[in-house]
Amino acid sequence: MAGDEFVVGAVTPLSGKLSVYGVNLQKAMFVALDEVNATGGVKGKAMRIEFADNGSTAEGSVAAITKLIEVNRLPIIFGPAASGNFLAVCRIAQTHRTVLISAESAANSIARCGDYVFRLNPSDRLQAKALARMTIDRGHGRIALTYIDSAWGRELAEDFKTDFVAAGGSFVDNFPHRPGQTDFADAVHRLAAASARAVVVLSHVEETAALLRQASRVGFKPRWLLASAARSPELVNAAGAAAEGVIGTYPKVPHNTPQFRAYRAAFKRRYPGEPLPFFGAFNYDMVMLAARTLARAESGDPAAVRTALIAAANGYVGASGEKTFDKDGQSPGTFGAWMVKDGRIVDFNPRP
C-alpha cells in the first residue's frame, strides 16, 4: 500500500508493434479497476495500476519489470503480451519472489517459470491440439506451415506439428518468418510453388495481414488457418478483403454467463461503440483477482501475497470462466474456432 491506495504493476506494450494489443487490453483493465474502486476499493483504499510501457520488446520488458520491482516495490505485476516478452521477465519475478500474472501469453514453457508465476489464459499446448484437429476435420491433411520465429511461434509450431502428424497429417513445406516482416513475396512464391492448398499461419496481426495481402495480389488463395494472436479487428482492417474466409482457433470464453454479460455491459458503458478486445475478459479477471488477493493477503510479504492469490482464484468464476490454478499455476480453458465473415470476426463450428 502506498499512502491511501493499493498499487499493482503492469508491463504493457503501449508503443511499438504490439501496441495494437496493449492499448486495447489496458481498456479492459480500466473497466475492472472502475468496478473495484466503485465498490469500495481494497480494504477501503483505492486501487491503482502503475503501467510501464515495454515498447513491445523483450529488452523493454526487462527494464519495465525491474523498475516496478526494485523502484516501485509492487506486490503483484501483470506480465507483458507476447510469450517471448513474458519469458524474458518471468525469471526476474521468480528471483525477486514477486507475483507475476499472465492474461494472454500462451507459450507452453511459461508453466515452468516458477511458483510465483501464474497464468489465467489457457496454454498453447491446448491450442496446438485444437488447431491440428480443426485442420484435419476441414479436410486438409496435407498443408504448408509458416510461423513467426519467436518463442511463441516456435513452441506452438512444434506442438502443432506433433499433433498434426499424429492425426495423420503431412506437410508440403514448413518454414519460419521474421518478427515484423512485411515483405512476403518470397514466402508467397514458395507456398505457391509447393502447391499448398491450405496454409497454417502462426503469427501476429502485422505479419499475417501482410502475408494475406501479398498472396491475394498475385492470385494465390489457399485456405488460410490461423491461431489466436491474429484474431483481432485490426487483421480485417489491415488485410481488407484478403482476410475474408480465414479461420482460426482462440481461447474460448463463455458468453452466456452472468459474469461475462456484466463485463461486456461495463465495457460498453465506458467505451461505447468499441469492440471487446481479444483477451479482454482475461485481463478484466486479472485485475479483479488482484483486488481479491490484496484484500485477502495478511501482509505485503511475497509468500503471503502468493498464498492469497491461490486462495482468491480457488473456485473463482470470472468473465473468462473458471480461474482455479493447478499445481503449476495454470488456469483451465478450452479453445474454440473463429472466422472472418462479411468483414467481421465471428465464431463458427470447426467441423464441416
Phi, psi and omega in degrees: 000131177246107180064237183261023180215157170260134184237134171239162183252159177216120172271111193226135177281090180265354173218167182088185190292339180266004182296337176301329175275310189299317181297320180286323178293327176300324179297318179297323178295320179296323178299314179294319180298319176304315183294317179301311184286333178287341181250027173105358179068216179244114181054037178082000179252150177292150175252142180223149176252124176269107182272136175236114182288127179262003180062015179072017182238159176295318180298317177295326179294318179296315179297319183293313183289328178299318177295313183297326181276310190273330180262306182281336178054054184269145186281335182223136178230135175272124186283165186284155170291155182083121186300322180299319178292321179294316180295333178291338184247345188295325179291330177294314177299317180297316180299322181272002182053049177249129180296127179235131184236135173255141174235007177205339181285128196242000183304140181305319188292348177299330179296346181254013183290329181141172189276003172256008183246129185229155180223132180265335179267154183289153181290153177290350173300324178286323180295320179302315179297316182295318181291320177296317180295317180297318181298314178295315182298331179276005175088017182254085182270348179225113192224172166252153180227131169228140187219151180289137184276073179222173179303315180296311183296316181295316181295314180295320179298316180295317178294318179298315181300318179300312183289323182292315179294320179298332179273003177102006182276164177213171187238137170274338177189154168205136185200155178273164168227163188281144169301132181082003181295135178238345178257108182247020182302314180294321180295317179297316178300318180296316180294319179294320180296331178278000182055042180289117178272341175218138182230124173268126181242117178251095186200178179271178185300311186301309182292318181297316180298318179297318179297315181297316181299312185289327176293318181296324182298326182261010175079016177269112187227074175281180168281123179263130176238124189241173178250187190293328185295340180267354183281090181204145174304335179295333176296315180294319179298319185278324184266340180062222183297338181294341180274347184301128176090353178295150178233161180192182179244158178198156177293118189279135177247128179292120184270353185259015180265155176300325182294316180291319181298323178293318177298314181299317180295319180294320179296317181294328178292318182280325184233068183300136178084353181265144178288152175296133180289143174296135187071006180298318181297324178293320179290324174300312180296326180299317179292317180298319179291325177298318179296316178297323180294312181296328178290330181273330188300131180287337178200181176273005177300135183307318180296323179292322178293316179300314179299320180293323178296315180299319179292320181294326182278339184295114181080000181285130175243114183250198180297331181262006178111197182288142186240006180306130183275145171272188185296339180261009180078023182253143177266155177287166178177165177226162179247137176247191183236148179226162174209162173262118181227124181054039176078010181232151175273123182227158173281155174206165178280119184291344179274135185293000000 
